[in-house]
Amino acid sequence: MNTMNITSQGSVAILTMSNGENRHNPTFAKEMQACLAQVLNNKEHKALIITADDEKCWSLGIDTDWLMPALKEQQFQQIRDFMYAMDDIFKTLLLFPIPVIAALNGHAFGNGAILACACDFRFMRADRGFFCFPEVDLSIPFLPGMIAFVKKAMPYYRFNEMKLTGRRVAAKELEQDHVIEKASLDQQTLLSDALQFASNFDKKRAIFSEHKKRLHKEIINIIENENSHYIDNNLLIV
């Protein structure tokens, strides 16, 4: 069963996650990477919006119903493969040759919030949803690469506070910190705002890609050269 689908409005591709809380597991990683490749295969696409069709959630991060049994059964290779697959998704988004806009229709928690930070721009509903890094309460530390690209998406003082407290933050506060482009009034306005923003892009893929490659060079280096120590040695939960 597909857990996400792609539609187009003019030059904008819309990737809609459609699996409820849209938690991340091996199936999610495989389908997300396939969808990102499908978006790029259409040369008419000038921008990508990633959203969800759930009434409450954009993405609640790691699928603990999959992860905890896998840890208990010591399925470490499966977990390592998943973590590397998510790293590949993050790198794909960081280097995506067209703008990627997260339209947050609801909660973005943990790895879901991290996924949003890997995008170039973010919009969020003002009337529903929180942005949160609960890892400090779940005994799950960030990988070095995650820290690196979340810092490009939000001011360091706000990331420091959210990461160490696990506090839930709503759209208006994120707008003030320029983490999101706009706190949209409601669901309908969210998609309208994101589409209007995305439709303004008409950049050549080659130059857009080169800008992102140089802009995120250090982040990609951290993902490729530092994350492996923690993944390969099963240092993902304290």
C-alpha positions in Angstrom: 0.0 0.0 0.0 1.4 3.4 -1.0 1.7 5.8 2.0 2.2 8.9 -0.1 1.2 10.3 -3.5 2.2 13.0 -6.0 0.0 15.5 -7.8 0.9 18.6 -9.7 -0.5 22.1 -9.9 1.1 24.0 -12.7 4.9 23.8 -12.2 4.6 22.7 -8.6 4.7 19.1 -7.5 2.8 18.2 -4.3 3.9 15.2 -2.3 1.2 14.3 0.1 2.0 11.9 3.0 -1.2 9.8 3.6 -0.5 7.3 6.4 -2.0 9.0 9.4 0.8 10.0 11.7 3.3 9.4 8.9 5.8 7.8 11.1 9.2 6.9 9.7 10.1 3.2 9.2 11.8 1.3 6.4 8.7 1.5 4.2 8.4 5.2 4.7 12.1 5.7 3.7 11.7 3.6 0.6 8.6 5.3 -0.6 9.8 8.8 0.2 13.0 8.3 -1.8 11.0 6.9 -4.7 8.6 9.8 -4.7 11.4 12.4 -4.7 12.9 10.7 -7.7 9.5 10.7 -9.4 9.2 14.4 -8.8 12.5 15.1 -10.5 11.7 12.9 -13.5 9.1 15.4 -14.5 11.2 18.3 -16.0 8.2 20.6 -15.8 8.4 20.7 -12.0 9.9 23.9 -10.7 9.2 23.4 -7.0 8.0 20.7 -4.5 5.6 21.0 -1.6 5.6 18.2 1.0 2.4 18.0 3.0 0.0 15.5 4.6 -3.7 14.7 4.5 -4.1 13.9 8.2 -6.3 16.3 10.3 -3.8 16.5 13.1 -0.3 15.4 11.9 2.3 16.2 9.4 4.7 13.6 10.7 5.3 12.3 14.2 8.8 11.0 13.4 10.2 7.5 14.1 7.8 4.6 14.1 8.4 3.3 17.6 5.9 0.5 17.0 8.5 -0.8 14.5 11.7 0.4 16.2 11.2 -0.9 19.8 10.4 -4.5 18.7 13.3 -4.3 16.3 15.6 -3.3 19.2 14.3 -6.0 21.5 14.9 -8.6 18.8 18.3 -7.1 18.1 17.6 -6.5 14.5 20.5 -4.1 14.4 21.2 -4.4 10.7 17.7 -3.5 9.8 17.9 -0.5 12.1 21.2 0.6 10.6 19.9 0.2 7.1 16.9 2.4 8.0 19.1 5.1 9.5 21.3 5.2 6.4 18.1 5.4 4.3 16.9 8.4 6.2 20.3 10.0 5.9 20.0 9.5 2.1 16.6 11.2 2.2 18.0 14.2 4.2 20.9 14.5 1.7 18.5 14.3 -1.2 16.4 17.1 0.2 19.5 19.2 1.1 20.8 18.9 -2.5 17.4 18.8 -4.3 17.7 20.9 -7.5 14.3 22.6 -7.1 13.0 24.3 -4.0 11.4 22.1 -1.4 8.7 23.6 0.8 7.2 21.8 3.8 3.5 22.7 4.3 3.0 21.7 7.9 -0.7 20.9 8.3 -0.3 19.6 11.8 2.2 18.2 14.4 5.8 17.8 13.3 7.6 15.9 16.1 11.0 14.4 16.4 12.2 13.0 13.1 9.2 14.6 11.5 10.4 18.1 12.6 13.9 17.1 11.5 12.6 16.2 8.1 10.9 19.6 7.9 14.2 21.3 8.7 15.9 19.4 5.8 13.5 21.3 3.4 14.4 24.7 2.1 11.3 26.5 3.4 8.5 25.9 5.8 4.8 27.1 6.1 2.7 26.0 9.1 -0.9 26.3 10.2 -1.5 28.8 12.9 -4.6 27.1 14.2 -3.3 23.6 14.6 -0.1 21.7 15.3 3.1 21.9 17.2 6.8 21.7 16.2 8.8 19.7 18.8 12.0 17.8 19.4 11.0 15.3 22.2 14.2 13.2 21.9 15.5 14.5 25.2 12.5 12.8 26.9 12.7 9.6 24.8 16.5 9.0 25.4 17.2 9.4 21.7 20.2 11.7 20.8 20.4 13.6 17.6 23.0 12.4 15.0 25.6 15.0 14.2 24.2 15.5 10.7 20.8 16.2 12.1 22.2 18.9 14.4 24.0 20.4 11.5 21.0 20.9 9.1 18.5 21.8 11.8 20.8 24.7 12.7 20.5 26.0 9.1 16.7 26.0 9.6 16.4 27.8 12.9 18.3 30.3 15.1 20.7 28.5 17.4 19.2 29.9 20.6 15.8 28.5 19.7 17.2 25.1 18.6 19.2 24.9 21.8 16.1 25.7 23.9 13.8 23.3 22.1 16.3 20.5 21.9 17.1 20.6 25.6 13.6 21.1 26.9 11.5 19.2 24.4 9.0 22.1 24.5 6.2 22.2 21.9 6.3 25.4 19.8 3.4 26.7 17.7 3.4 28.4 14.3 3.3 32.1 15.5 6.5 31.7 17.6 8.2 29.9 14.7 7.2 32.7 12.4 8.8 35.2 14.7 12.0 33.2 14.7 11.9 32.9 10.8 11.8 29.1 11.1 8.7 29.2 8.9 7.9 31.6 6.2 4.4 32.2 7.4 1.9 31.1 10.0 -1.1 30.4 7.8 -4.6 30.9 9.1 -5.9 27.4 8.5 -5.5 24.3 6.3 -7.0 26.0 3.1 -4.8 29.1 3.6 -1.7 26.9 4.2 -1.9 25.2 0.9 -2.7 28.5 -0.9 0.2 30.3 0.7 2.6 27.4 0.0 1.5 27.2 -3.6 1.7 30.9 -4.2 5.2 30.9 -2.8 6.3 27.8 -4.7 4.8 29.1 -8.0 7.2 32.1 -7.9 10.2 29.8 -8.5 11.5 29.3 -12.0 15.2 28.6 -11.5 17.3 26.5 -13.7 18.0 23.2 -11.9 21.8 23.2 -12.6 22.5 26.5 -10.9 20.0 25.9 -8.1 21.6 22.6 -7.4 25.1 24.1 -7.4 24.1 26.8 -5.0 22.7 24.2 -2.6 25.7 21.9 -3.0 28.1 24.7 -2.0 25.8 26.0 0.7 25.4 22.7 2.4 28.8 21.2 1.7 29.8 21.1 5.4 26.5 19.5 6.4 26.8 16.8 3.8 30.3 16.1 5.0 29.1 15.7 8.5 26.3 13.3 7.5 28.6 11.2 5.4 31.6 11.1 7.8 30.3 11.5 11.4 26.9 9.8 11.5 28.3 6.3 10.7 30.2 6.1 14.1 26.9 6.3 15.9 24.8 4.2 13.5 27.4 1.4 13.0 28.0 1.1 16.8 24.2 1.1 17.7 24.5 4.4 19.6 21.1 5.5 18.7 19.3 5.3 22.1 20.9 6.1 25.5 
